[in-house]
Amino acid sequence: MNAPFKSTRRGFLKAGLAFGAGLTLGFRLQDADAASDAAADFAPNAFVRIAPDSRVTVIAKHVEFGQGAHTGLATLVAEELDADWAQVEVEAAPADASRYANLNWGTAQGTGGSSAMNNSWLQMREAGATARAMLVAAAAAEWRVPASEIEVARGRVRHAASGRESGFGALTARAATLPVPNEVALKKPDEFVLIGRSLPRTDVAAKTAGRAQYTQDVYLPGMRTALVLHPPRFGATPAKVDDAAARKLPGVHAVLKLDSGVAVVADGFWNARRGRDALVVTWDERGASRLDSQDQREHYLALAAQSGRVVRNEGDAPAALAKAERSLEAVYELPYLAHASMEPMNCVVQLAKDRAELWYGAQSMSGDQNNVAKLLGLEPKQVVIHQFYAGGSFGRRADPRADYVLEAVNVARALDDGQPLKLVWTREDDMRAGRYRPATTHALQATLDADGNPLAWLQRIVSQPLLPGAKASDEKIDRTVHEGASDLAYAVPNLRVEAHLTEPGVPVLWWRSVGHTHTAFAVECFVDECAHAVGVDPFEYRRRLIRNDPRRLAVLERAAREAGWGTPLPAGHGRGIAVHRSFKTWVAEVVEVSTAADGDYRVERVTVAVDCGTAINPDVIRAQMEGGVGYALAAVLDQAITLEDGVVQQGNFDDFPLLRIDQMPRVDVHIITSTEAPTGVGEPGVPPLAPALANALFAATGKRLRRLPLRPASNATV
């Protein structure tokens, strides 16, 4: 933990601005002083500022929580600006959707759906090109030479014929007086200098040295810390609170009853934790969920055996299946999963009569801003969000209900003292009272034609709706329940996808790769089963089914070739393959496993081929594919959230284990060369891992594993 900032609020913010001092590539927070300092900078648009010392600041509208968004956004600006990468730093944008909306989300500002590079591709390049054009115009006017004769490279503006040369900074004052051009020319791919290179990440130096600032590092003068005791069952509320012992403890200032639980406010985390541990609470559980995982499993299996609501229907799959002499059937089951980001939920808030200020790693800035404004009776512009690094998210920080943010605001409002407050969720809080990837069950049936190709395909999905406020009875089913299945990549003349929605009372939220996390497992495992049913190699089977889809075919063939598909393996080893498209990105993965006599196994190698359009930073893409493999593998091997009588049974990494370093396989990532616009990379590496691993285990053992997690081996079916 970094030393707290104790002098003044402004002192804290200035210290935050300075934490990257000495680094060329840094990350800055914005405050009133910084805005004043920046007034002398050249700022032709909302995304770039150039200081008189030639420092280039890129304003990033997307949160950086480890995915490399800040590096990618800065690269786009610097490329078209022809900046020197050593002079580029990044500043987090404030919550202001009028300037910083995610263009894929209409008028909302936020980060998610692997959309950061995709929605910013032209916008950030145009921002850099605009700044460059104005610097060139300033140089042309100052040197009295034609703008067409001026060149810009690595942060230097040159006129070869006259020998004049300047850094950006010397031209900023003149450039600031010029009109902003309505249109600018962008580079062609063969002109890129920075895009396509593995440039150093803008956040790595500060993070490696421990200078990066997260919400947990924030300390404001007079700040107190709150922890909330949440009910053991979802839907329960506090009925009676005995806080006598808690109030006697040193450092405890208040105990507050909220709708979400009971908050203890104290000087620092440990005093708040001791106070919370001393509470005796009686819960009103009349509206609480008492779900039991085993009962839920049986209920889902029963639903999957019945006709559901149709989400896609082509041809007549039921009729084709009824006439079939032989059909294949399989059921795949996936559990609830926690997001388990390394930094649990936290937020710092300070309230005034007509203003709310928050400091945290915000993933859904517009959503949080609007939720806070509605709660306090303010206008959204009166809610100021200071963006920080976030220690992972995987969807958890994008809750449209802003659960932990509103909890922090509710505590601060109840205190009504105008002092800053930090709300902290422990690991156990987030594991037991958070939001989860839904448990799902898939039942599939298929019949094959004379050539072994799917003639009919029927898939039934049982899940909870993901959209906030969505109900099982809603006429329209949320597409994230069935994405990756209703848009099946394989050509099938008779295709029917159905869904059953349930309301078990467990709060759910999108989890890394959203619906694709479960649909890819069912679809790619079942395709494998079809291939083996007709005695065709699984790679060749997929290859012939997608021969008219060149981008998908390219990743499939590349992954197979690089993995050595078809070459001999040692005894007890097996390879499995899967290919899936999510967030407009094609990913194929080949998993190699080794098995032991006791039924245990080890993932030895994962070969990944990815087509994400233009590769802005290949090293970031590789890191995201590697991270996606590791994240997915942890879930596939050992992770599950289970409930008994409505109580979550897991609480920390001892019973919801992350992947150990010695479990991480060798991962080889191969990026398909492309000049198409970039697509997502944060999530698409996740979906193919589970089916490729299950298919590899079948290849090695002859047993099908259709229920996640894939331990113990006793869940296998022949």
Number of C-alpha atoms within 10 A of each C-alpha: 9 12 8 13 19 14 12 13 15 14 14 18 21 19 16 23 20 16 19 22 15 8 15 15 23 24 30 26 23 19 16 11 13 14 11 10 11 17 12 15 23 26 19 22 15 15 26 25 23 23 21 18 13 23 22 29 26 30 27 26 29 28 25 24 23 18 22 23 25 27 25 25 25 27 30 25 32 30 24 27 26 23 26 17 21 15 19 24 23 23 22 21 23 21 27 20 18 9 15 22 22 22 17 16 14 9 15 19 26 27 24 24 21 22 25 29 23 22 19 23 20 15 17 27 24 22 23 29 25 25 30 25 21 23 28 25 23 22 27 17 14 11 14 10 15 13 17 10 12 18 14 21 14 17 23 16 23 19 21 11 9 9 7 12 16 15 20 27 20 17 23 25 16 16 25 18 12 13 10 15 12 6 10 16 11 16 13 8 13 7 11 14 16 20 20 16 15 15 17 15 19 25 24 16 17 18 13 9 9 12 18 21 24 20 22 21 16 22 22 23 15 13 19 23 25 34 30 26 22 21 22 17 25 24 19 19 24 19 12 12 15 13 19 13 13 24 20 12 15 13 18 23 20 18 26 17 18 17 12 20 20 24 26 29 30 27 16 16 18 13 22 29 22 18 29 25 13 18 20 14 17 13 18 15 17 9 12 18 18 18 20 16 20 12 13 14 17 11 14 23 19 11 21 23 13 12 13 17 15 15 18 16 14 13 13 15 23 17 11 20 21 11 10 15 9 10 17 15 14 16 19 22 22 24 22 20 21 25 25 22 18 12 17 23 26 24 23 28 26 23 20 12 9 11 16 22 17 24 20 24 26 30 24 22 29 23 21 27 27 19 21 24 18 12 12 19 11 18 14 20 15 16 23 19 24 20 27 25 21 25 17 19 24 22 23 26 27 22 20 17 13 20 17 20 24 18 22 25 25 21 26 24 17 12 16 13 11 16 16 20 26 29 28 23 20 19 19 14 18 21 24 24 22 24 23 25 27 27 23 24 26 27 23 21 18 27 24 23 10 8 8 16 21 21 20 25 25 20 29 27 29 26 22 26 23 23 17 12 9 16 17 15 11 11 9 11 21 19 15 16 27 26 18 24 24 19 12 19 16 17 13 19 15 21 23 22 24 23 24 24 24 16 14 15 16 23 17 22 25 24 22 26 23 25 24 27 25 31 30 27 28 28 25 23 27 24 21 24 19 23 21 15 13 14 11 14 13 18 20 13 19 23 17 12 16 16 13 12 12 10 18 23 19 20 24 28 18 20 28 24 15 15 21 14 17 11 7 9 14 7 9 15 21 24 28 28 31 33 28 27 22 25 18 17 21 26 32 30 34 32 29 28 23 21 17 10 7 7 11 11 17 16 22 17 18 26 24 31 29 30 26 27 20 21 25 25 20 18 18 24 24 22 17 23 26 23 18 23 26 23 21 21 24 19 22 21 21 17 25 22 21 18 21 14 13 20 19 20 16 19 17 17 14 8 13 20 16 20 18 9 8 6 15 19 19 13 20 18 22 21 20 19 13 14 13 12 15 22 24 25 32 27 27 31 33 29 32 31 33 31 31 27 30 29 33 25 28 20 19 21 16 14 16 20 25 23 20 23 21 21 17 13 15 9 14 15 11 8
